[in-house]
Amino acid sequence: MEQKTNETASEKLQWHPAFAAALRIELEEELSRLDIREEFQLTKKPLQMDVLVVRKEDDVPVKKNIGRIFRKHNIIEYKSPDDSLSINDFYKVYGYACVYQSDTDRVMEIHPQDLTLTFVCSRFPRKFLRHLEEVRKIKARRIEEGIYYLEGDPVPMQLLIPPRLSPENNYWMQHLRGNLKRGNEIEELMKRYEEHSHSRWYQAAMDLIIRANWENVKEEKNMCEALRELFADELRESEEKGLAAGAEKKLISQVCAKLKRKICVEEIAGALEEKIEVIHTICEAAADYAPDYDVDKIYDKLKEGENRK
């Protein structure tokens, strides 16, 4: 019974605070130049990888070009088109791999050689690659357009540049950007989406692509029915805004016509059956464009003022 009690007491002993105290004793003469923090929180947010891909069958490799490097456990870091890949991102994701490998029930449950890292960014990260080569002796080798293997580390790594990927092999990832062109590029996108519009994966990808390219997409007159259904609310709102803009420009044009005839604000408001405040605001904006009165520029100035408010 005594032995069991001692074992229980031993299990409850808190060794870490004692170690921190002993560390301070050892470094006592230099403590004024050191900042020792116990149980230091490593990250401001919980550690969270962008994407983790686990290969279910160890002996069956991935055939797709962006996944040929994959092993059992594959960590992916994705940067949006407006974001860039920094040196800090490399160490963050490499740290993810180390934590993921070590946070298991058994030692070496995940073998380091079964891990891969994939970095995805739209801009070619020159500083990032230069640091890897100079400091870590890791060199980028181009495998095909938009795919680079980062070689020189025990953990296999690759870099993907979506805009440079082949549209034939990686159509949807290659089109995950906000600079699609009107005409053939958007028409082809609509055609491809219509064939898969029942899939929630295609819906999610298309939703983001269309929102990122909305100004160009909404100008397409031959928008496919599947897309009209997916973006019914946005199309209706766009049409309503167009009608409202037309009505406002018509009013501005009528006001400007009367300003050219030197009619005062009160008389213009009465003739057009509008509130004096509304007419006064238009006249103030129009004053900068007298005597020719550019309606579009006056409209833009009024909208700019509304946005500031």
C-alpha positions as CSV (number, residue, x, y, z in Angstrom):
1,M,0.0,0.0,0.0
2,E,2.9,2.4,0.9
3,Q,4.5,1.7,-2.5
4,K,1.3,2.5,-4.4
5,T,0.9,5.8,-2.4
6,N,4.5,6.8,-3.3
7,E,3.9,6.0,-6.9
8,T,0.7,8.1,-6.9
9,A,2.6,11.0,-5.2
10,S,5.4,10.7,-7.8
11,E,2.9,10.9,-10.7
12,K,1.6,14.2,-9.3
13,L,4.9,15.9,-8.9
14,Q,5.2,19.0,-11.0
15,W,8.7,18.9,-12.4
16,H,8.5,21.7,-14.9
17,P,8.3,24.6,-12.4
18,A,11.2,23.1,-10.4
19,F,13.3,22.9,-13.6
20,A,12.5,26.6,-14.4
21,A,13.7,27.5,-10.9
22,A,16.8,25.4,-11.2
23,L,17.5,27.1,-14.6
24,R,17.3,30.5,-13.0
25,I,19.7,29.3,-10.3
26,E,22.2,28.1,-12.9
27,L,21.9,31.4,-14.8
28,E,21.6,33.6,-11.7
29,E,24.6,35.8,-12.5
30,E,23.2,36.7,-15.9
31,L,19.5,36.8,-15.2
32,S,19.4,40.6,-15.6
33,R,20.2,40.1,-19.3
34,L,17.8,37.2,-19.9
35,D,14.0,37.0,-20.1
36,I,12.8,33.5,-19.0
37,R,9.1,32.8,-19.6
38,E,7.5,29.7,-18.4
39,E,4.7,27.9,-20.3
40,F,5.1,30.4,-23.1
41,Q,2.1,30.4,-25.5
42,L,3.7,29.6,-28.9
43,T,1.0,31.1,-31.1
44,K,-1.7,33.8,-30.7
45,K,-4.3,31.5,-32.4
46,P,-4.7,27.7,-32.2
47,L,-2.4,26.0,-34.7
48,Q,-4.4,25.3,-37.9
49,M,-3.1,24.0,-41.2
50,D,-4.8,25.3,-44.4
51,V,-5.3,21.8,-45.8
52,L,-4.2,18.3,-44.8
53,V,-4.3,15.5,-47.4
54,V,-3.9,12.0,-46.1
55,R,-3.3,9.3,-48.6
56,K,-5.5,6.3,-47.7
57,E,-3.6,3.7,-49.6
58,D,0.2,3.8,-48.9
59,D,1.2,1.8,-52.0
60,V,-0.9,3.7,-54.5
61,P,0.7,7.0,-55.6
62,V,-1.3,10.0,-56.7
63,K,-1.2,10.4,-60.5
64,K,-2.3,14.1,-60.8
65,N,0.6,16.4,-61.5
66,I,0.2,18.6,-58.3
67,G,0.0,15.5,-56.1
68,R,2.8,13.2,-57.5
69,I,5.0,14.4,-54.6
70,F,2.4,13.3,-52.0
71,R,3.2,10.6,-49.4
72,K,1.1,9.5,-46.5
73,H,0.6,12.9,-44.8
74,N,0.6,16.1,-46.9
75,I,0.4,19.6,-45.5
76,I,-0.7,22.4,-47.8
77,E,-0.2,26.2,-47.2
78,Y,-2.4,28.3,-49.5
79,K,-2.0,32.0,-50.2
80,S,-4.8,34.0,-51.9
81,P,-4.0,35.8,-55.1
82,D,-3.5,39.1,-53.3
83,D,-1.2,37.6,-50.7
84,S,2.5,36.7,-50.9
85,L,4.6,33.8,-49.6
86,S,7.1,35.0,-47.0
87,I,10.1,33.4,-45.3
88,N,8.1,33.3,-42.1
89,D,5.5,31.2,-43.8
90,F,8.1,28.6,-44.5
91,Y,9.1,28.2,-40.9
92,K,5.5,28.3,-39.8
93,V,4.5,25.5,-42.1
94,Y,7.7,23.5,-41.3
95,G,6.8,23.9,-37.7
96,Y,3.3,22.6,-38.4
97,A,4.9,19.4,-39.8
98,C,7.1,19.0,-36.7
99,V,4.1,19.4,-34.4
100,Y,1.9,17.1,-36.5
101,Q,4.6,14.4,-36.5
102,S,5.2,14.6,-32.8
103,D,1.6,15.0,-31.5
104,T,0.8,11.3,-31.6
105,D,0.2,8.5,-29.1
106,R,3.2,6.5,-30.1
107,V,6.8,7.5,-30.9
108,M,7.4,7.6,-34.7
109,E,3.7,6.8,-35.4
110,I,4.2,9.2,-38.3
111,H,7.5,8.8,-40.0
112,P,9.1,12.1,-41.1
113,Q,9.6,10.6,-44.5
114,D,5.9,10.2,-44.8
115,L,5.3,13.9,-44.7
116,T,5.3,16.5,-47.5
117,L,4.8,20.2,-47.6
118,T,3.1,22.1,-50.4
119,F,3.3,25.9,-50.7
120,V,0.7,27.6,-53.0
121,C,0.9,31.2,-54.1
122,S,0.0,33.2,-57.2
123,R,3.2,35.3,-57.2
124,F,6.6,33.8,-57.8
125,P,8.3,34.1,-54.3
126,R,11.9,35.2,-55.2
127,K,12.9,36.3,-51.7
128,F,11.4,33.1,-50.2
129,L,13.4,30.9,-52.6
130,R,16.6,32.9,-52.3
131,H,16.5,32.5,-48.5
132,L,15.9,28.8,-48.8
133,E,18.9,28.4,-51.1
134,E,21.3,30.6,-49.2
135,V,20.4,29.6,-45.7
136,R,19.0,26.1,-45.9
137,K,20.6,24.9,-49.1
138,I,17.2,24.1,-50.6
139,K,17.0,24.6,-54.3
140,A,13.9,24.9,-56.5
141,R,13.7,22.6,-59.5
142,R,11.0,23.3,-62.2
143,I,9.1,20.1,-62.8
144,E,6.6,21.5,-65.3
145,E,4.9,24.9,-65.8
146,G,3.8,26.2,-62.3
147,I,5.2,23.2,-60.3
148,Y,8.6,23.4,-58.6
149,Y,10.2,20.8,-56.2
150,L,12.1,22.3,-53.3
151,E,15.0,19.9,-52.9
152,G,17.7,19.6,-50.2
153,D,15.6,18.8,-47.1
154,P,14.6,15.4,-45.7
155,V,10.9,16.5,-46.0
156,P,9.8,16.5,-49.6
157,M,8.4,20.0,-50.5
158,Q,6.9,21.6,-53.6
159,L,5.8,25.1,-54.7
160,L,2.7,25.6,-56.9
161,I,2.0,28.8,-58.8
162,P,-1.6,28.5,-59.9
163,P,-1.7,31.2,-62.7
164,R,1.3,29.4,-64.3
165,L,-0.3,25.9,-64.2
166,S,-1.5,24.3,-67.4
167,P,-5.2,25.1,-68.1
168,E,-5.4,21.7,-69.7
169,N,-4.3,19.8,-66.6
170,N,-5.3,22.2,-63.8
171,Y,-8.2,24.2,-65.2
172,W,-10.0,25.1,-61.9
173,M,-6.9,25.8,-59.8
174,Q,-5.5,27.9,-62.7
175,H,-8.7,30.0,-62.9
176,L,-8.8,30.6,-59.1
177,R,-7.9,34.3,-59.6
178,G,-9.5,37.7,-60.1
179,N,-8.2,38.8,-63.5
180,L,-10.3,36.7,-65.9
181,K,-10.9,38.3,-69.3
182,R,-14.2,39.0,-70.9
183,G,-15.1,36.9,-73.9
184,N,-13.7,33.5,-74.5
185,E,-12.1,32.9,-71.1
186,I,-15.3,33.7,-69.1
187,E,-17.5,31.9,-71.7
188,E,-15.4,28.7,-71.4
189,L,-15.6,28.9,-67.6
190,M,-19.4,29.1,-67.8
191,K,-19.6,26.2,-70.2
192,R,-17.4,24.0,-67.9
193,Y,-19.3,25.0,-64.8
194,E,-22.7,24.1,-66.4
195,E,-21.5,20.6,-66.9
196,H,-20.8,20.2,-63.2
197,S,-23.3,22.7,-61.6
198,H,-24.8,19.9,-59.5
199,S,-21.5,19.4,-57.6
200,R,-21.0,21.4,-54.4
201,W,-17.3,21.5,-55.0
202,Y,-17.7,23.2,-58.4
203,Q,-20.4,25.5,-56.8
204,A,-17.9,26.6,-54.1
205,A,-15.1,27.2,-56.5
206,M,-17.3,28.9,-59.1
207,D,-18.9,31.1,-56.4
208,L,-15.5,32.5,-55.4
209,I,-14.3,32.9,-59.0
210,I,-17.4,34.8,-60.1
211,R,-17.4,37.1,-57.1
212,A,-13.7,37.9,-57.8
213,N,-14.5,38.7,-61.4
214,W,-18.0,40.1,-61.0
215,E,-17.6,43.3,-63.0
216,N,-16.5,41.3,-66.1
217,V,-18.9,38.4,-65.6
218,K,-22.1,40.5,-65.2
219,E,-21.4,42.1,-68.7
220,E,-21.6,38.7,-70.3
221,K,-25.0,38.6,-72.1
222,N,-24.9,34.8,-72.7
223,M,-24.6,33.8,-69.1
224,C,-25.5,30.1,-68.7
225,E,-28.7,29.2,-66.9
226,A,-26.8,27.4,-64.1
227,L,-24.8,30.5,-63.4
228,R,-27.9,32.7,-63.4
229,E,-29.5,30.3,-60.9
230,L,-26.4,30.4,-58.6
231,F,-26.1,34.2,-58.7
232,A,-29.8,35.2,-59.1
233,D,-29.7,37.6,-56.1
234,E,-26.5,39.3,-57.3
235,L,-27.9,39.7,-60.9
236,R,-31.1,41.1,-59.6
237,E,-29.2,43.6,-57.4
238,S,-27.0,44.6,-60.3
239,E,-30.0,45.2,-62.5
240,E,-31.7,47.3,-59.8
241,K,-28.5,49.3,-59.3
242,G,-28.4,49.9,-63.1
243,L,-31.9,51.2,-63.1
244,A,-31.3,53.4,-60.1
245,A,-28.2,54.8,-61.7
246,G,-30.1,55.6,-64.9
247,A,-32.8,57.4,-63.0
248,E,-30.2,59.5,-61.0
249,K,-28.4,60.4,-64.2
250,K,-31.6,61.5,-65.8
251,L,-32.4,63.8,-62.9
252,I,-28.8,65.2,-63.0
253,S,-29.2,65.9,-66.7
254,Q,-32.5,67.7,-66.2
255,V,-31.0,69.8,-63.4
256,C,-28.0,70.7,-65.5
257,A,-30.2,71.7,-68.4
258,K,-32.0,74.2,-66.1
259,L,-28.7,75.4,-64.6
260,K,-27.6,76.4,-68.1
261,R,-30.7,78.6,-68.3
262,K,-29.7,80.2,-64.9
263,I,-32.7,78.9,-63.1
264,C,-32.4,78.9,-59.3
265,V,-32.4,75.9,-57.0
266,E,-36.0,76.5,-55.6
267,E,-37.4,76.8,-59.1
268,I,-35.7,73.7,-60.3
269,A,-37.0,71.7,-57.4
270,G,-40.5,72.9,-58.0
271,A,-40.4,72.2,-61.7
272,L,-38.9,68.7,-61.2
273,E,-41.1,68.0,-58.1
274,E,-38.0,67.1,-56.1
275,K,-36.9,68.1,-52.6
276,I,-34.8,71.2,-52.4
277,E,-32.1,69.3,-50.5
278,V,-31.7,66.8,-53.3
279,I,-31.5,69.5,-56.0
280,H,-29.1,71.6,-53.9
281,T,-26.7,68.6,-53.5
282,I,-26.7,68.1,-57.3
283,C,-26.1,71.8,-58.0
284,E,-23.2,71.8,-55.6
285,A,-21.6,68.8,-57.4
286,A,-22.3,70.3,-60.8
287,A,-20.7,73.6,-60.0
288,D,-17.2,72.2,-60.7
289,Y,-18.2,71.1,-64.2
290,A,-19.9,74.3,-65.4
291,P,-20.7,75.4,-68.0
292,D,-20.6,72.1,-69.9
293,Y,-21.9,69.9,-67.1
294,D,-20.5,66.4,-67.6
295,V,-23.4,64.2,-66.2
296,D,-21.3,61.1,-65.7
297,K,-18.6,63.0,-63.8
298,I,-21.2,64.7,-61.6
299,Y,-22.8,61.3,-60.9
300,D,-19.5,59.9,-59.9
301,K,-18.8,62.8,-57.6
302,L,-22.1,62.4,-55.9
303,K,-21.5,58.7,-55.4
304,E,-18.1,59.4,-54.0
305,G,-19.6,61.8,-51.5
306,E,-22.2,59.2,-50.5
307,N,-19.5,56.6,-49.9
308,R,-17.5,59.0,-47.7
309,K,-20.6,59.5,-45.6
